């Protein structure tokens, strides 16, 4: 078999492998983009949840301040003072409860003591992932997608070098050069992808 044919066969086989790897990388990117979309949705949902708790807390703080100012005016009859104090106490308990729930929504159940769990999710305690965690998940996956995109670009360039090597069938030296470029660039692309995966997710 002529040397040119061997180079072409080897180059063609490498191109097929690179195309398969390219397809795998694109599938991985697609899955990561789904995770990003889910993390963004959860982040928005948790943000709204957190803000709703903040509004409720502010309303209760205003109510407490009003009750305390009412208590200080001397306009409340003595026989009603105990009832007023009870309402102030109940309002302060709700303020503390909303504050604890906000903390759990912000940080997640795993990042606070079990005794501090105060917010359920679908009726179960300790299931809150946390607003900051969803933000970190989205950010990490976005970085990884960007890294894999760079790797995909290198793989595509590598395939282009391989195709050029197949086209130039009358110049064995150039075929060898383009084949070497294809392999080198492909390794760089794979290295970028794996480096991003292991450094960002681990």
C-alpha positions as a Markdown table, in Angstrom:
| # | Residue | x | y | z |
|---|---|---|---|---|
| 1 | Unk | 0.0 | 0.0 | 0.0 |
| 2 | Unk | 1.5 | 3.4 | -0.9 |
| 3 | Unk | 2.5 | 5.7 | 1.9 |
| 4 | Unk | 0.0 | 8.3 | 0.9 |
| 5 | Unk | -2.8 | 5.8 | 1.2 |
| 6 | Unk | -1.6 | 4.9 | 4.7 |
| 7 | Unk | -1.5 | 8.5 | 5.7 |
| 8 | Unk | -5.0 | 9.1 | 4.2 |
| 9 | Unk | -6.4 | 6.1 | 6.0 |
| 10 | Unk | -4.9 | 7.1 | 9.3 |
| 11 | Unk | -6.0 | 10.7 | 8.8 |
| 12 | Unk | -9.5 | 9.6 | 7.9 |
| 13 | Unk | -9.8 | 7.3 | 11.0 |
| 14 | Unk | -8.6 | 10.2 | 13.2 |
| 15 | Unk | -11.1 | 12.5 | 11.7 |
| 16 | Unk | -13.9 | 10.0 | 12.4 |
| 17 | Unk | -12.8 | 9.8 | 16.0 |
| 18 | Unk | -12.6 | 13.6 | 16.3 |
| 19 | Unk | -16.1 | 14.0 | 14.9 |
| 20 | Unk | -17.4 | 11.4 | 17.4 |
| 21 | Unk | -15.7 | 13.3 | 20.2 |
| 22 | Unk | -17.1 | 16.6 | 18.9 |
| 23 | Unk | -20.6 | 15.1 | 19.0 |
| 24 | Unk | -20.0 | 13.9 | 22.6 |
| 25 | Unk | -18.8 | 17.4 | 23.6 |
| 26 | Unk | -21.9 | 19.0 | 22.1 |
| 27 | Unk | -24.2 | 16.6 | 24.0 |
| 28 | Unk | -22.3 | 17.4 | 27.2 |
| 29 | Unk | -22.7 | 21.1 | 26.5 |
| 30 | Unk | -26.4 | 20.6 | 25.9 |
| 31 | Unk | -26.8 | 18.9 | 29.2 |
| 32 | Unk | -24.9 | 21.6 | 31.0 |
| 33 | Unk | -27.0 | 24.3 | 29.4 |
| 34 | Unk | -30.1 | 22.5 | 30.7 |
| 35 | Unk | -28.5 | 22.6 | 34.2 |
| 36 | Unk | -27.8 | 26.3 | 33.8 |
| 37 | Unk | -31.4 | 26.9 | 32.8 |
| 38 | Unk | -32.6 | 25.0 | 35.8 |
| 39 | Unk | -30.2 | 26.8 | 38.1 |
| 40 | Unk | -31.3 | 30.2 | 36.7 |
| 41 | Unk | -35.0 | 29.2 | 37.2 |
| 42 | Unk | -34.3 | 28.0 | 40.8 |
| 43 | Unk | -32.3 | 31.2 | 41.5 |
| 44 | Unk | -35.1 | 33.4 | 40.3 |
| 45 | Unk | -37.6 | 31.3 | 42.3 |
| 46 | Unk | -35.6 | 31.4 | 45.5 |
| 47 | Unk | -35.0 | 35.2 | 45.0 |
| 48 | Unk | -38.7 | 35.8 | 44.8 |
| 49 | Unk | -39.2 | 33.5 | 47.8 |
| 50 | Unk | -36.5 | 35.4 | 49.8 |
| 51 | Unk | -38.0 | 38.8 | 48.9 |
| 52 | Unk | -41.5 | 37.6 | 49.9 |
| 53 | Unk | -40.1 | 36.7 | 53.3 |
| 54 | Unk | -38.3 | 40.0 | 53.5 |
| 55 | Unk | -41.6 | 41.9 | 52.8 |
| 56 | Unk | -43.5 | 40.0 | 55.4 |
| 57 | Unk | -40.7 | 40.6 | 57.9 |
| 58 | Unk | -40.7 | 44.4 | 57.2 |
| 59 | Unk | -44.5 | 44.5 | 57.6 |
| 60 | Unk | -44.3 | 42.7 | 60.9 |
| 61 | Unk | -41.4 | 45.0 | 62.1 |
| 62 | Unk | -43.6 | 48.0 | 61.2 |
| 63 | Unk | -46.5 | 46.5 | 63.1 |
| 64 | Unk | -44.3 | 45.9 | 66.1 |
| 65 | Unk | -43.0 | 49.4 | 66.0 |
| 66 | Unk | -46.5 | 50.7 | 65.8 |
| 67 | Unk | -47.6 | 48.6 | 68.8 |
| 68 | Unk | -44.6 | 49.7 | 70.8 |
| 69 | Unk | -45.3 | 53.3 | 70.1 |
| 70 | Unk | -48.9 | 52.8 | 71.0 |
| 71 | Unk | -47.8 | 51.3 | 74.2 |
| 72 | Unk | -45.7 | 54.3 | 75.0 |
| 73 | Unk | -48.4 | 56.9 | 74.4 |
| 74 | Unk | -50.3 | 55.9 | 77.5 |
| 75 | Unk | -53.6 | 55.8 | 75.5 |
| 76 | Unk | -54.0 | 52.1 | 76.1 |
| 77 | Unk | -56.1 | 51.2 | 79.1 |
| 78 | Unk | -54.3 | 49.3 | 81.9 |
| 79 | Unk | -56.6 | 46.3 | 81.5 |
| 80 | Unk | -55.6 | 46.1 | 77.8 |
| 81 | Unk | -51.8 | 46.3 | 78.3 |
| 82 | Unk | -51.4 | 42.6 | 78.8 |
| 83 | Unk | -53.1 | 41.9 | 75.5 |
| 84 | Unk | -51.0 | 44.5 | 73.8 |
| 85 | Unk | -47.8 | 43.1 | 75.2 |
| 86 | Unk | -48.9 | 39.6 | 74.0 |
| 87 | Unk | -49.4 | 41.0 | 70.5 |
| 88 | Unk | -46.0 | 42.6 | 70.5 |
| 89 | Unk | -44.4 | 39.3 | 71.7 |
| 90 | Unk | -46.2 | 37.4 | 69.0 |
| 91 | Unk | -45.1 | 39.9 | 66.3 |
| 92 | Unk | -41.5 | 39.6 | 67.5 |
| 93 | Unk | -41.7 | 35.8 | 67.3 |
| 94 | Unk | -42.9 | 36.1 | 63.7 |
| 95 | Unk | -40.1 | 38.5 | 62.9 |
| 96 | Unk | -37.5 | 36.0 | 64.2 |
| 97 | Unk | -39.2 | 33.2 | 62.3 |
| 98 | Unk | -39.1 | 35.1 | 59.0 |
| 99 | Unk | -35.4 | 36.0 | 59.7 |
| 100 | Unk | -34.6 | 32.3 | 60.2 |
| 101 | Unk | -36.5 | 31.3 | 57.1 |
| 102 | Unk | -34.6 | 33.9 | 55.1 |
| 103 | Unk | -31.3 | 32.6 | 56.3 |
| 104 | Unk | -32.2 | 29.0 | 55.4 |
| 105 | Unk | -33.4 | 30.1 | 51.9 |
| 106 | Unk | -30.3 | 32.1 | 51.4 |
| 107 | Unk | -27.7 | 29.6 | 52.7 |
| 108 | Unk | -29.4 | 26.3 | 52.3 |
| 109 | Unk | -30.3 | 23.7 | 54.9 |
| 110 | Unk | -27.0 | 21.9 | 54.7 |
| 111 | Unk | -25.1 | 25.1 | 55.7 |
| 112 | Unk | -27.0 | 25.8 | 58.9 |
| 113 | Unk | -27.4 | 23.7 | 62.1 |
| 114 | Unk | -30.2 | 21.2 | 62.0 |
| 115 | Unk | -31.8 | 22.9 | 65.0 |
| 116 | Unk | -32.1 | 26.1 | 62.9 |
| 117 | Unk | -34.2 | 24.5 | 60.1 |
| 118 | Unk | -37.4 | 26.5 | 60.0 |
| 119 | Unk | -38.5 | 26.4 | 56.3 |
| 120 | Unk | -40.1 | 23.3 | 54.7 |
| 121 | Unk | -40.1 | 22.4 | 51.0 |
| 122 | Unk | -43.1 | 20.4 | 49.9 |
| 123 | Unk | -43.7 | 19.5 | 53.5 |
| 124 | Unk | -40.2 | 18.2 | 54.2 |
| 125 | Unk | -37.6 | 19.9 | 56.3 |
| 126 | Unk | -33.9 | 20.2 | 55.4 |
| 127 | Unk | -34.6 | 20.2 | 51.7 |
| 128 | Unk | -33.6 | 23.9 | 50.9 |
| 129 | Unk | -30.7 | 24.0 | 48.5 |
| 130 | Unk | -30.1 | 27.7 | 49.0 |
| 131 | Unk | -30.1 | 30.8 | 46.9 |
| 132 | Unk | -26.3 | 31.2 | 46.9 |
| 133 | Unk | -25.8 | 27.5 | 46.0 |
| 134 | Unk | -28.1 | 27.9 | 42.9 |
| 135 | Unk | -26.1 | 31.0 | 42.0 |
| 136 | Unk | -22.8 | 29.0 | 42.4 |
| 137 | Unk | -24.2 | 26.1 | 40.4 |
| 138 | Unk | -25.2 | 28.3 | 37.5 |
| 139 | Unk | -21.9 | 30.2 | 37.5 |
| 140 | Unk | -19.8 | 27.0 | 37.6 |
| 141 | Unk | -21.7 | 25.4 | 34.7 |
| 142 | Unk | -21.5 | 28.6 | 32.7 |
| 143 | Unk | -17.7 | 28.6 | 33.1 |
| 144 | Unk | -17.6 | 25.0 | 32.1 |
| 145 | Unk | -19.7 | 25.5 | 29.0 |
| 146 | Unk | -17.4 | 28.4 | 28.0 |
| 147 | Unk | -14.4 | 26.1 | 28.5 |
| 148 | Unk | -15.9 | 23.3 | 26.5 |
| 149 | Unk | -16.9 | 25.7 | 23.7 |
| 150 | Unk | -13.2 | 26.6 | 23.4 |
| 151 | Unk | -12.3 | 22.9 | 23.3 |
| 152 | Unk | -15.0 | 22.3 | 20.6 |
| 153 | Unk | -13.4 | 25.1 | 18.6 |
| 154 | Unk | -10.0 | 23.4 | 18.8 |
| 155 | Unk | -11.6 | 20.1 | 17.8 |
| 156 | Unk | -13.3 | 21.7 | 14.8 |
| 157 | Unk | -10.0 | 23.3 | 13.7 |
| 158 | Unk | -8.3 | 19.9 | 14.1 |
| 159 | Unk | -10.9 | 18.3 | 11.8 |
| 160 | Unk | -10.3 | 21.1 | 9.3 |
| 161 | Unk | -6.5 | 20.4 | 9.3 |
| 162 | Unk | -7.4 | 16.7 | 8.8 |
| 163 | Unk | -9.6 | 17.4 | 5.9 |
| 164 | Unk | -7.0 | 19.6 | 4.3 |
| 165 | Unk | -4.5 | 16.7 | 4.8 |
| 166 | Unk | -6.8 | 14.4 | 2.9 |
| 167 | Unk | -7.3 | 17.0 | 0.1 |
| 168 | Unk | -3.6 | 17.4 | -0.5 |
| 169 | Unk | -3.1 | 13.8 | -1.7 |
| 170 | Unk | -0.1 | 14.5 | -4.0 |
| 171 | Unk | 2.2 | 16.0 | -1.3 |
| 172 | Unk | 3.0 | 13.4 | 1.3 |
| 173 | Unk | 5.0 | 15.9 | 3.4 |
| 174 | Unk | 2.1 | 18.3 | 3.7 |
| 175 | Unk | -0.2 | 15.5 | 4.5 |
| 176 | Unk | 2.0 | 14.5 | 7.4 |
| 177 | Unk | 2.2 | 18.1 | 8.6 |
| 178 | Unk | -1.6 | 18.6 | 8.5 |
| 179 | Unk | -2.2 | 15.3 | 10.2 |
| 180 | Unk | 0.2 | 16.3 | 12.9 |
| 181 | Unk | -1.5 | 19.6 | 13.3 |
| 182 | Unk | -4.9 | 17.8 | 13.5 |
| 183 | Unk | -3.7 | 15.5 | 16.3 |
| 184 | Unk | -1.9 | 18.3 | 18.2 |
| 185 | Unk | -4.8 | 20.8 | 18.0 |
| 186 | Unk | -7.3 | 18.0 | 18.9 |
| 187 | Unk | -5.3 | 17.1 | 22.0 |
| 188 | Unk | -5.2 | 20.8 | 23.0 |
| 189 | Unk | -9.0 | 20.9 | 22.6 |
| 190 | Unk | -9.5 | 17.8 | 24.7 |
| 191 | Unk | -7.1 | 19.1 | 27.3 |
| 192 | Unk | -9.0 | 22.4 | 27.6 |
| 193 | Unk | -12.3 | 20.5 | 28.0 |
| 194 | Unk | -11.0 | 18.1 | 30.6 |
| 195 | Unk | -9.1 | 20.8 | 32.5 |
| 196 | Unk | -12.2 | 22.9 | 32.7 |
| 197 | Unk | -14.3 | 19.9 | 33.8 |
| 198 | Unk | -12.0 | 18.9 | 36.6 |
| 199 | Unk | -11.0 | 22.3 | 37.8 |
| 200 | Unk | -14.4 | 23.9 | 37.8 |
| 201 | Unk | -16.6 | 21.0 | 39.0 |
| 202 | Unk | -14.1 | 19.5 | 41.3 |
